[in-house]
Amino acid sequence: MTKQIMELGGSSTIQKKMNQRNYIRSISIVVALLVFSGLPAVAKDRTGTLPNIVYILADDMGYGDVSALNPESKIQTPNIDRLASEGMNFTDAHSGSSVCTPTRYGILTGRYCWRTRLKRAVLWNYDNSLMKPSQLNVASYLKKHGYNTGMVGKWHLGLDWASQSKPGEITEDEGDVDFAKPFKNGPVNMGFDYFFGINASLDMPPYIFLKNDKAVSIPTVPKKTFGRRIGLADKDLEPEHFLPAFTQEAVSYIKAQDKNRPFFLYFSLNAPHTPIAPSKPFQGKSKLEGQLGKYADFCMEVDDTVGQVLAALEERGLSENTLVIFTADNGCAYYIGVKEFEEKGHFPSANYRGYKGGTFDGGHRVPFLVRWPATIKPQTQNDQTICLTDLLATCAAIAEEPLPRNAGEDSLSFLPALRGEAIDTSMRQGVVHHDFGGSFAIRKGNWKLLTKATSGLGHPYKSDEMPQLYDMQGDPGETKDLASQHPEVVKALTVLLEQYKRERRSVRRR
């Protein structure tokens, strides 16, 4: 504490100019500042017992794309399935949104993205950062508790690019960007010690690798191979190069870690999001034809990536006390050819209705498989409703240091579930879902209320019936709207949703 006081002006000066009452008051202010910044006044030294955390986030991978979760799946995912057999399967896990950026914001901050300036859709390629360095997030919290923090893969939370102030020298889509200068407010400004990845999806230029706060190369060639958005790319890069590079980087990061210091790896994949571009060893591996074949190949490469991560942990002798989470940011995108998939017997949303971008469960119910041999019993299943925003509170529970009141507003720890206990649902009555267009749904117990029923981007479903109410236990496929039969439930859930909006949080703190 003496150090902090000296930094405020020197202990001798304070003692001379302050009476005893004011001196004590100044101490209280310093303590408050430390607490509310997310740093405990007296931190517990538990670095030798804290688990490593590896969080693998697939991109646009449906619940039904994992063979352990969908017996009828045409895609085999043995490495992801292994997490289910050796750990816990959360059957009722949901992303905070049914699209990319909002979910990623929620994962790191424990806060619904609709509480920010982004009320609908996603950030685009050159949008400014959605996060602030002063905002407590998973990386900054764990770093304060002794973790080495690394991120590999897709960021998609905005970057503050440097301007070159020379309009007309690059394409209009690239804006006035100076790729030779460092960007600001990226992962290394948010608490990550290391970052290697991409700015956004691989259908949003620039198509280059980023390392820490700089571009690895300067994009110079407009390319069409990355999808519907033509933009500048590194002349030597193609879409199929990215996932293998990310996998290699994640494995290298794990192998470089000090066994005496815990680490957090946020491994955010670019797959199987468009462009669907499996690398050469996986092209044709599924032995399925057409678009389904390409998609299945890409999902199988995702599965192989998971296998390589698990192998790296085993090689370093780190498996026992490493918490590995595999999940996805939202459901499968209907527009990639899902109609064909379903005609061939593969249902990426399994028995759930809807797809990426919608309020029906297929848009936001995601695989959530967790392995932690030191804590989780193998082959266990948990049916409680959780949200991807819950990671921050879970990390706080693991570190045994409570979150400040101004952080993790929508984050509830699922650590009790990992220990075979019930999650304290008295702290949060319901989980909110959000779609691409900014519409809401809310889930409480078995009931789910949709303020607007949307089935996903590119799907032709239309309905004028609003709101809609479903019993998710009796009707998980959301086929029977019960709103007219249970107006009291509609009213109660509407009030709860408005309360969460008004109070700017959904989780109470003790």
RORO-184056 format. One record per residue (C-alpha): residue number from 1; residue in one letter; x, y, z. Coordinates in steps of 0.5 Angstrom, whole numbers, plus 500, padded with zeros to 3 digits. Layout:
REM residues N
@resi NUM; resn A; x X; y Y; z Z
...
This chain:
REM residues 510
@resi 1; resn M; x 500; y 500; z 500
@resi 2; resn T; x 506; y 505; z 502
@resi 3; resn K; x 508; y 504; z 494
@resi 4; resn Q; x 501; y 507; z 492
@resi 5; resn I; x 501; y 512; z 497
@resi 6; resn M; x 508; y 515; z 494
@resi 7; resn E; x 506; y 514; z 487
@resi 8; resn L; x 500; y 519; z 489
@resi 9; resn G; x 505; y 524; z 492
@resi 10; resn G; x 510; y 521; z 497
@resi 11; resn S; x 509; y 519; z 504
@resi 12; resn S; x 513; y 524; z 507
@resi 13; resn T; x 509; y 530; z 504
@resi 14; resn I; x 502; y 526; z 505
@resi 15; resn Q; x 504; y 526; z 513
@resi 16; resn K; x 506; y 533; z 513
@resi 17; resn K; x 500; y 536; z 510
@resi 18; resn M; x 494; y 531; z 512
@resi 19; resn N; x 492; y 530; z 519
@resi 20; resn Q; x 490; y 523; z 521
@resi 21; resn R; x 483; y 523; z 519
@resi 22; resn N; x 485; y 525; z 512
@resi 23; resn Y; x 491; y 520; z 512
@resi 24; resn I; x 486; y 514; z 513
@resi 25; resn R; x 481; y 517; z 508
@resi 26; resn S; x 486; y 517; z 503
@resi 27; resn I; x 488; y 510; z 504
@resi 28; resn S; x 481; y 508; z 503
@resi 29; resn I; x 481; y 511; z 497
@resi 30; resn V; x 487; y 507; z 494
@resi 31; resn V; x 484; y 501; z 497
@resi 32; resn A; x 477; y 503; z 493
@resi 33; resn L; x 481; y 504; z 487
@resi 34; resn L; x 484; y 498; z 487
@resi 35; resn V; x 478; y 494; z 488
@resi 36; resn F; x 474; y 497; z 483
@resi 37; resn S; x 480; y 496; z 478
@resi 38; resn G; x 479; y 489; z 478
@resi 39; resn L; x 485; y 488; z 482
@resi 40; resn P; x 484; y 485; z 489
@resi 41; resn A; x 487; y 489; z 495
@resi 42; resn V; x 491; y 483; z 497
@resi 43; resn A; x 491; y 478; z 492
@resi 44; resn K; x 492; y 470; z 494
@resi 45; resn D; x 498; y 467; z 491
@resi 46; resn R; x 495; y 461; z 488
@resi 47; resn T; x 499; y 460; z 482
@resi 48; resn G; x 501; y 453; z 483
@resi 49; resn T; x 494; y 451; z 484
@resi 50; resn L; x 490; y 455; z 479
@resi 51; resn P; x 488; y 451; z 472
@resi 52; resn N; x 491; y 452; z 465
@resi 53; resn I; x 485; y 454; z 461
@resi 54; resn V; x 484; y 453; z 454
@resi 55; resn Y; x 478; y 456; z 450
@resi 56; resn I; x 477; y 453; z 443
@resi 57; resn L; x 471; y 457; z 439
@resi 58; resn A; x 469; y 454; z 433
@resi 59; resn D; x 466; y 459; z 428
@resi 60; resn D; x 459; y 458; z 425
@resi 61; resn M; x 459; y 451; z 427
@resi 62; resn G; x 452; y 448; z 429
@resi 63; resn Y; x 450; y 444; z 435
@resi 64; resn G; x 449; y 438; z 430
@resi 65; resn D; x 455; y 438; z 427
@resi 66; resn V; x 459; y 435; z 433
@resi 67; resn S; x 457; y 427; z 432
@resi 68; resn A; x 457; y 426; z 440
@resi 69; resn L; x 451; y 431; z 440
@resi 70; resn N; x 448; y 428; z 434
@resi 71; resn P; x 447; y 421; z 432
@resi 72; resn E; x 445; y 422; z 425
@resi 73; resn S; x 451; y 427; z 424
@resi 74; resn K; x 454; y 426; z 417
@resi 75; resn I; x 460; y 429; z 420
@resi 76; resn Q; x 465; y 425; z 425
@resi 77; resn T; x 468; y 429; z 430
@resi 78; resn P; x 472; y 424; z 434
@resi 79; resn N; x 477; y 429; z 438
@resi 80; resn I; x 471; y 433; z 440
@resi 81; resn D; x 467; y 427; z 442
@resi 82; resn R; x 473; y 425; z 446
@resi 83; resn L; x 472; y 432; z 450
@resi 84; resn A; x 465; y 429; z 452
@resi 85; resn S; x 467; y 422; z 454
@resi 86; resn E; x 473; y 425; z 458
@resi 87; resn G; x 469; y 431; z 461
@resi 88; resn M; x 462; y 434; z 461
@resi 89; resn N; x 457; y 436; z 456
@resi 90; resn F; x 453; y 442; z 457
@resi 91; resn T; x 446; y 440; z 453
@resi 92; resn D; x 443; y 447; z 454
@resi 93; resn A; x 449; y 452; z 453
@resi 94; resn H; x 447; y 459; z 449
@resi 95; resn S; x 451; y 464; z 445
@resi 96; resn G; x 450; y 471; z 448
@resi 97; resn S; x 448; y 473; z 440
@resi 98; resn S; x 447; y 468; z 434
@resi 99; resn V; x 452; y 472; z 430
@resi 100; resn C; x 460; y 473; z 431
@resi 101; resn T; x 462; y 480; z 434
@resi 102; resn P; x 457; y 480; z 440
@resi 103; resn T; x 458; y 473; z 442
@resi 104; resn R; x 466; y 475; z 442
@resi 105; resn Y; x 464; y 481; z 446
@resi 106; resn G; x 460; y 477; z 451
@resi 107; resn I; x 465; y 471; z 452
@resi 108; resn L; x 471; y 476; z 454
@resi 109; resn T; x 467; y 481; z 458
@resi 110; resn G; x 461; y 477; z 461
@resi 111; resn R; x 457; y 483; z 458
@resi 112; resn Y; x 451; y 482; z 453
@resi 113; resn C; x 454; y 486; z 447
@resi 114; resn W; x 447; y 490; z 446
@resi 115; resn R; x 449; y 494; z 452
@resi 116; resn T; x 454; y 497; z 447
@resi 117; resn R; x 454; y 501; z 441
@resi 118; resn L; x 453; y 495; z 437
@resi 119; resn K; x 445; y 494; z 437
@resi 120; resn R; x 445; y 489; z 431
@resi 121; resn A; x 449; y 486; z 426
@resi 122; resn V; x 457; y 485; z 427
@resi 123; resn L; x 463; y 490; z 426
@resi 124; resn W; x 466; y 490; z 419
@resi 125; resn N; x 473; y 490; z 417
@resi 126; resn Y; x 475; y 497; z 419
@resi 127; resn D; x 470; y 499; z 425
@resi 128; resn N; x 474; y 501; z 431
@resi 129; resn S; x 475; y 497; z 437
@resi 130; resn L; x 468; y 495; z 441
@resi 131; resn M; x 472; y 494; z 447
@resi 132; resn K; x 476; y 499; z 452
@resi 133; resn P; x 483; y 497; z 455
@resi 134; resn S; x 480; y 500; z 462
@resi 135; resn Q; x 474; y 494; z 462
@resi 136; resn L; x 475; y 488; z 466
@resi 137; resn N; x 475; y 482; z 461
@resi 138; resn V; x 477; y 475; z 462
@resi 139; resn A; x 484; y 476; z 459
@resi 140; resn S; x 486; y 482; z 464
@resi 141; resn Y; x 483; y 479; z 470
@resi 142; resn L; x 487; y 472; z 469
@resi 143; resn K; x 493; y 476; z 468
@resi 144; resn K; x 492; y 480; z 474
@resi 145; resn H; x 492; y 473; z 478
@resi 146; resn G; x 499; y 471; z 475
@resi 147; resn Y; x 496; y 468; z 468
@resi 148; resn N; x 500; y 468; z 462
@resi 149; resn T; x 495; y 470; z 457
@resi 150; resn G; x 495; y 468; z 449
@resi 151; resn M; x 490; y 469; z 444
@resi 152; resn V; x 490; y 466; z 437
@resi 153; resn G; x 486; y 466; z 431
@resi 154; resn K; x 480; y 471; z 429
@resi 155; resn W; x 479; y 477; z 433
@resi 156; resn H; x 473; y 481; z 430
@resi 157; resn L; x 472; y 486; z 436
@resi 158; resn G; x 475; y 492; z 432
@resi 159; resn L; x 481; y 495; z 431
@resi 160; resn D; x 484; y 502; z 431
@resi 161; resn W; x 488; y 502; z 425
@resi 162; resn A; x 493; y 508; z 423
@resi 163; resn S; x 491; y 513; z 418
@resi 164; resn Q; x 496; y 514; z 412
@resi 165; resn S; x 492; y 520; z 410
@resi 166; resn K; x 493; y 519; z 403
@resi 167; resn P; x 486; y 518; z 400
@resi 168; resn G; x 486; y 514; z 393
@resi 169; resn E; x 492; y 510; z 394
@resi 170; resn I; x 488; y 504; z 396
@resi 171; resn T; x 481; y 501; z 394
@resi 172; resn E; x 475; y 504; z 397
@resi 173; resn D; x 474; y 498; z 401
@resi 174; resn E; x 480; y 499; z 405
@resi 175; resn G; x 479; y 506; z 407
@resi 176; resn D; x 485; y 510; z 409
@resi 177; resn V; x 489; y 505; z 413
@resi 178; resn D; x 497; y 505; z 414
@resi 179; resn F; x 498; y 497; z 415
@resi 180; resn A; x 506; y 499; z 416
@resi 181; resn K; x 504; y 502; z 423
@resi 182; resn P; x 501; y 499; z 429
@resi 183; resn F; x 494; y 499; z 430
@resi 184; resn K; x 491; y 500; z 437
@resi 185; resn N; x 486; y 497; z 442
@resi 186; resn G; x 487; y 490; z 440
@resi 187; resn P; x 488; y 484; z 444
@resi 188; resn V; x 495; y 486; z 447
@resi 189; resn N; x 491; y 492; z 449
@resi 190; resn M; x 486; y 488; z 453
@resi 191; resn G; x 490; y 484; z 457
@resi 192; resn F; x 493; y 479; z 452
@resi 193; resn D; x 501; y 478; z 453
@resi 194; resn Y; x 501; y 475; z 446
@resi 195; resn F; x 496; y 475; z 439
@resi 196; resn F; x 497; y 472; z 433
@resi 197; resn G; x 491; y 472; z 428
@resi 198; resn I; x 486; y 476; z 424
@resi 199; resn N; x 482; y 482; z 425
@resi 200; resn A; x 475; y 479; z 423
@resi 201; resn S; x 472; y 473; z 418
@resi 202; resn L; x 476; y 471; z 412
@resi 203; resn D; x 471; y 474; z 408
@resi 204; resn M; x 472; y 481; z 411
@resi 205; resn P; x 479; y 484; z 408
@resi 206; resn P; x 485; y 485; z 409
@resi 207; resn Y; x 487; y 478; z 408
@resi 208; resn I; x 493; y 478; z 412
@resi 209; resn F; x 496; y 475; z 419
@resi 210; resn L; x 497; y 480; z 425
@resi 211; resn K; x 502; y 479; z 431
@resi 212; resn N; x 501; y 483; z 437
@resi 213; resn D; x 499; y 490; z 435
@resi 214; resn K; x 502; y 490; z 427
@resi 215; resn A; x 501; y 487; z 421
@resi 216; resn V; x 505; y 481; z 419
@resi 217; resn S; x 505; y 483; z 412
@resi 218; resn I; x 503; y 489; z 407
@resi 219; resn P; x 497; y 487; z 403
@resi 220; resn T; x 498; y 489; z 396
@resi 221; resn V; x 493; y 485; z 392
@resi 222; resn P; x 486; y 485; z 391
@resi 223; resn K; x 483; y 477; z 391
@resi 224; resn K; x 476; y 474; z 390
@resi 225; resn T; x 478; y 467; z 393
@resi 226; resn F; x 476; y 470; z 400
@resi 227; resn G; x 469; y 470; z 399
@resi 228; resn R; x 464; y 475; z 397
@resi 229; resn R; x 468; y 481; z 399
@resi 230; resn I; x 474; y 483; z 394
@resi 231; resn G; x 479; y 486; z 398
@resi 232; resn L; x 487; y 487; z 399
@resi 233; resn A; x 491; y 481; z 401
@resi 234; resn D; x 498; y 478; z 402
@resi 235; resn K; x 500; y 476; z 395
@resi 236; resn D; x 502; y 469; z 398
@resi 237; resn L; x 496; y 468; z 402
@resi 238; resn E; x 490; y 464; z 401
@resi 239; resn P; x 484; y 462; z 405
@resi 240; resn E; x 486; y 455; z 406
@resi 241; resn H; x 493; y 457; z 409
@resi 242; resn F; x 490; y 460; z 416
@resi 243; resn L; x 487; y 454; z 420
@resi 244; resn P; x 493; y 450; z 419
@resi 245; resn A; x 497; y 456; z 421
@resi 246; resn F; x 493; y 458; z 427
@resi 247; resn T; x 493; y 451; z 429
@resi 248; resn Q; x 501; y 451; z 429
@resi 249; resn E; x 501; y 457; z 433
@resi 250; resn A; x 496; y 455; z 438
@resi 251; resn V; x 500; y 448; z 439
@resi 252; resn S; x 507; y 452; z 439
@resi 253; resn Y; x 504; y 457; z 445
@resi 254; resn I; x 502; y 451; z 449
@resi 255; resn K; x 509; y 448; z 448
@resi 256; resn A; x 512; y 454; z 450
@resi 257; resn Q; x 509; y 455; z 457
@resi 258; resn D; x 512; y 455; z 464
@resi 259; resn K; x 509; y 449; z 468
@resi 260; resn N; x 510; y 453; z 474
@resi 261; resn R; x 505; y 459; z 471
@resi 262; resn P; x 498; y 458; z 469
@resi 263; resn F; x 496; y 460; z 462
@resi 264; resn F; x 490; y 462; z 459
@resi 265; resn L; x 489; y 461; z 451
@resi 266; resn Y; x 483; y 464; z 447
@resi 267; resn F; x 484; y 460; z 441
@resi 268; resn S; x 478; y 463; z 436
@resi 269; resn L; x 478; y 459; z 430
@resi 270; resn N; x 476; y 462; z 423
@resi 271; resn A; x 472; y 455; z 421
@resi 272; resn P; x 468; y 453; z 419
@resi 273; resn H; x 466; y 460; z 417
@resi 274; resn T; x 466; y 462; z 410
@resi 275; resn P; x 470; y 462; z 405
@resi 276; resn I; x 469; y 454; z 406
@resi 277; resn A; x 477; y 452; z 405
@resi 278; resn P; x 479; y 446; z 408
@resi 279; resn S; x 487; y 445; z 407
@resi 280; resn K; x 489; y 440; z 402
@resi 281; resn P; x 490; y 434; z 407
@resi 282; resn F; x 483; y 435; z 408
@resi 283; resn Q; x 480; y 436; z 402
@resi 284; resn G; x 475; y 430; z 400
@resi 285; resn K; x 477; y 427; z 407
@resi 286; resn S; x 469; y 426; z 409
@resi 287; resn K; x 468; y 422; z 402
@resi 288; resn L; x 461; y 426; z 402
@resi 289; resn E; x 459; y 430; z 395
@resi 290; resn G; x 458; y 437; z 393
@resi 291; resn Q; x 457; y 443; z 398
@resi 292; resn L; x 456; y 438; z 404
@resi 293; resn G; x 463; y 435; z 403
@resi 294; resn K; x 467; y 441; z 403
@resi 295; resn Y; x 463; y 443; z 409
@resi 296; resn A; x 464; y 436; z 412
@resi 297; resn D; x 472; y 437; z 410
@resi 298; resn F; x 472; y 443; z 414
@resi 299; resn C; x 469; y 441; z 420
@resi 300; resn M; x 473; y 435; z 420
@resi 301; resn E; x 479; y 440; z 420
@resi 302; resn V; x 477; y 443; z 426
@resi 303; resn D; x 476; y 437; z 429
@resi 304; resn D; x 483; y 435; z 428
@resi 305; resn T; x 485; y 442; z 430
@resi 306; resn V; x 482; y 440; z 437
@resi 307; resn G; x 486; y 433; z 437
@resi 308; resn Q; x 493; y 437; z 436
@resi 309; resn V; x 491; y 442; z 442
@resi 310; resn L; x 490; y 436; z 446
@resi 311; resn A; x 496; y 432; z 444
@resi 312; resn A; x 500; y 438; z 446
@resi 313; resn L; x 497; y 438; z 453
@resi 314; resn E; x 499; y 431; z 454
@resi 315; resn E; x 506; y 432; z 451
@resi 316; resn R; x 507; y 437; z 456
@resi 317; resn G; x 504; y 433; z 462
@resi 318; resn L; x 499; y 439; z 463
@resi 319; resn S; x 492; y 435; z 461
@resi 320; resn E; x 490; y 433; z 468
@resi 321; resn N; x 490; y 441; z 471
@resi 322; resn T; x 488; y 444; z 464
@resi 323; resn L; x 481; y 446; z 463
@resi 324; resn V; x 479; y 445; z 456
@resi 325; resn I; x 473; y 448; z 453
@resi 326; resn F; x 470; y 447; z 446
@resi 327; resn T; x 464; y 451; z 443
@resi 328; resn A; x 462; y 455; z 438
@resi 329; resn D; x 460; y 463; z 437
@resi 330; resn N; x 453; y 461; z 434
@resi 331; resn G; x 449; y 456; z 430
@resi 332; resn C; x 451; y 454; z 422
@resi 333; resn A; x 449; y 459; z 417
@resi 334; resn Y; x 443; y 457; z 413
@resi 335; resn Y; x 446; y 461; z 407
@resi 336; resn I; x 452; y 456; z 406
@resi 337; resn G; x 448; y 451; z 403
@resi 338; resn V; x 444; y 448; z 409
@resi 339; resn K; x 438; y 446; z 405
@resi 340; resn E; x 442; y 441; z 401
@resi 341; resn F; x 445; y 439; z 407
@resi 342; resn E; x 438; y 437; z 410
@resi 343; resn E; x 436; y 434; z 404
@resi 344; resn K; x 442; y 429; z 404
@resi 345; resn G; x 440; y 427; z 411
@resi 346; resn H; x 445; y 432; z 415
@resi 347; resn F; x 442; y 437; z 420
@resi 348; resn P; x 447; y 442; z 423
@resi 349; resn S; x 442; y 445; z 428
@resi 350; resn A; x 440; y 437; z 430
@resi 351; resn N; x 433; y 437; z 432
@resi 352; resn Y; x 433; y 445; z 434
@resi 353; resn R; x 429; y 450; z 429
@resi 354; resn G; x 433; y 456; z 426
@resi 355; resn Y; x 440; y 458; z 424
@resi 356; resn K; x 446; y 463; z 425
@resi 357; resn G; x 443; y 470; z 426
@resi 358; resn G; x 436; y 468; z 429
@resi 359; resn T; x 432; y 468; z 435
@resi 360; resn F; x 430; y 460; z 435
@resi 361; resn D; x 435; y 456; z 438
@resi 362; resn G; x 439; y 453; z 432
@resi 363; resn G; x 442; y 460; z 432
@resi 364; resn H; x 445; y 460; z 439
@resi 365; resn R; x 444; y 453; z 442
@resi 366; resn V; x 452; y 451; z 441
@resi 367; resn P; x 456; y 445; z 443
@resi 368; resn F; x 459; y 446; z 450
@resi 369; resn L; x 464; y 441; z 452
@resi 370; resn V; x 469; y 441; z 458
@resi 371; resn R; x 474; y 437; z 460
@resi 372; resn W; x 478; y 438; z 466
@resi 373; resn P; x 481; y 431; z 469
@resi 374; resn A; x 483; y 434; z 476
@resi 375; resn T; x 475; y 436; z 477
@resi 376; resn I; x 470; y 433; z 472
@resi 377; resn K; x 468; y 426; z 472
@resi 378; resn P; x 468; y 423; z 465
@resi 379; resn Q; x 462; y 422; z 461
@resi 380; resn T; x 458; y 427; z 465
@resi 381; resn Q; x 452; y 431; z 463
@resi 382; resn N; x 449; y 438; z 465
@resi 383; resn D; x 442; y 440; z 463
@resi 384; resn Q; x 442; y 447; z 466
@resi 385; resn T; x 442; y 453; z 462
@resi 386; resn I; x 448; y 457; z 461
@resi 387; resn C; x 451; y 462; z 457
@resi 388; resn L; x 458; y 464; z 453
@resi 389; resn T; x 458; y 470; z 457
@resi 390; resn D; x 459; y 466; z 464
@resi 391; resn L; x 466; y 465; z 462
@resi 392; resn L; x 469; y 471; z 466
@resi 393; resn A; x 465; y 469; z 473
@resi 394; resn T; x 467; y 462; z 472
@resi 395; resn C; x 474; y 465; z 472
@resi 396; resn A; x 473; y 469; z 478
@resi 397; resn A; x 470; y 463; z 482
@resi 398; resn I; x 476; y 459; z 480
@resi 399; resn A; x 481; y 464; z 482
@resi 400; resn E; x 477; y 465; z 489
@resi 401; resn E; x 477; y 473; z 488
@resi 402; resn P; x 470; y 476; z 487
@resi 403; resn L; x 469; y 481; z 481
@resi 404; resn P; x 468; y 488; z 482
@resi 405; resn R; x 460; y 490; z 481
@resi 406; resn N; x 462; y 494; z 475
@resi 407; resn A; x 464; y 488; z 471
@resi 408; resn G; x 461; y 481; z 468
@resi 409; resn E; x 454; y 484; z 469
@resi 410; resn D; x 451; y 478; z 465
@resi 411; resn S; x 456; y 473; z 467
@resi 412; resn L; x 454; y 467; z 472
@resi 413; resn S; x 459; y 462; z 474
@resi 414; resn F; x 458; y 455; z 472
@resi 415; resn L; x 464; y 452; z 476
@resi 416; resn P; x 459; y 449; z 481
@resi 417; resn A; x 457; y 445; z 475
@resi 418; resn L; x 464; y 442; z 474
@resi 419; resn R; x 464; y 440; z 481
@resi 420; resn G; x 458; y 436; z 480
@resi 421; resn E; x 454; y 441; z 484
@resi 422; resn A; x 448; y 446; z 482
@resi 423; resn I; x 449; y 452; z 479
@resi 424; resn D; x 446; y 458; z 483
@resi 425; resn T; x 440; y 460; z 479
@resi 426; resn S; x 438; y 465; z 484
@resi 427; resn M; x 443; y 470; z 482
@resi 428; resn R; x 440; y 470; z 475
@resi 429; resn Q; x 433; y 468; z 473
@resi 430; resn G; x 434; y 468; z 465
@resi 431; resn V; x 438; y 468; z 459
@resi 432; resn V; x 437; y 473; z 454
@resi 433; resn H; x 438; y 471; z 446
@resi 434; resn H; x 439; y 476; z 441
@resi 435; resn D; x 439; y 476; z 433
@resi 436; resn F; x 443; y 479; z 427
@resi 437; resn G; x 437; y 484; z 427
@resi 438; resn G; x 437; y 486; z 434
@resi 439; resn S; x 431; y 482; z 436
@resi 440; resn F; x 431; y 479; z 443
@resi 441; resn A; x 429; y 472; z 446
@resi 442; resn I; x 429; y 471; z 453
@resi 443; resn R; x 429; y 464; z 457
@resi 444; resn K; x 427; y 462; z 464
@resi 445; resn G; x 427; y 455; z 466
@resi 446; resn N; x 423; y 451; z 461
@resi 447; resn W; x 420; y 457; z 458
@resi 448; resn K; x 422; y 461; z 452
@resi 449; resn L; x 419; y 468; z 450
@resi 450; resn L; x 421; y 471; z 443
@resi 451; resn T; x 419; y 478; z 442
@resi 452; resn K; x 420; y 477; z 434
@resi 453; resn A; x 421; y 470; z 431
@resi 454; resn T; x 427; y 470; z 426
@resi 455; resn S; x 430; y 463; z 423
@resi 456; resn G; x 436; y 466; z 421
@resi 457; resn L; x 440; y 469; z 416
@resi 458; resn G; x 438; y 467; z 409
@resi 459; resn H; x 432; y 463; z 411
@resi 460; resn P; x 425; y 464; z 408
@resi 461; resn Y; x 421; y 464; z 414
@resi 462; resn K; x 416; y 469; z 416
@resi 463; resn S; x 411; y 471; z 421
@resi 464; resn D; x 407; y 476; z 424
@resi 465; resn E; x 405; y 473; z 430
@resi 466; resn M; x 409; y 477; z 436
@resi 467; resn P; x 411; y 475; z 441
@resi 468; resn Q; x 412; y 467; z 441
@resi 469; resn L; x 412; y 463; z 447
@resi 470; resn Y; x 415; y 456; z 447
@resi 471; resn D; x 416; y 450; z 452
@resi 472; resn M; x 423; y 448; z 451
@resi 473; resn Q; x 422; y 442; z 455
@resi 474; resn G; x 416; y 439; z 452
@resi 475; resn D; x 417; y 442; z 445
@resi 476; resn P; x 425; y 443; z 444
@resi 477; resn G; x 424; y 444; z 436
@resi 478; resn E; x 419; y 450; z 438
@resi 479; resn T; x 414; y 448; z 434
@resi 480; resn K; x 408; y 450; z 438
@resi 481; resn D; x 407; y 457; z 440
@resi 482; resn L; x 403; y 457; z 447
@resi 483; resn A; x 403; y 465; z 447
@resi 484; resn S; x 395; y 465; z 447
@resi 485; resn Q; x 395; y 460; z 452
@resi 486; resn H; x 399; y 463; z 457
@resi 487; resn P; x 399; y 470; z 457
@resi 488; resn E; x 401; y 471; z 464
@resi 489; resn V; x 408; y 467; z 462
@resi 490; resn V; x 409; y 472; z 456
@resi 491; resn K; x 407; y 478; z 461
@resi 492; resn A; x 412; y 476; z 466
@resi 493; resn L; x 418; y 474; z 461
@resi 494; resn T; x 417; y 481; z 458
@resi 495; resn V; x 417; y 484; z 465
@resi 496; resn L; x 424; y 481; z 466
@resi 497; resn L; x 427; y 482; z 460
@resi 498; resn E; x 425; y 490; z 461
@resi 499; resn Q; x 428; y 489; z 468
@resi 500; resn Y; x 435; y 487; z 465
@resi 501; resn K; x 435; y 492; z 460
@resi 502; resn R; x 433; y 498; z 465
@resi 503; resn E; x 438; y 495; z 471
@resi 504; resn R; x 444; y 494; z 466
@resi 505; resn R; x 445; y 487; z 468
@resi 506; resn S; x 442; y 480; z 469
@resi 507; resn V; x 446; y 477; z 474
@resi 508; resn R; x 446; y 479; z 482
@resi 509; resn R; x 452; y 480; z 486
@resi 510; resn R; x 452; y 478; z 493
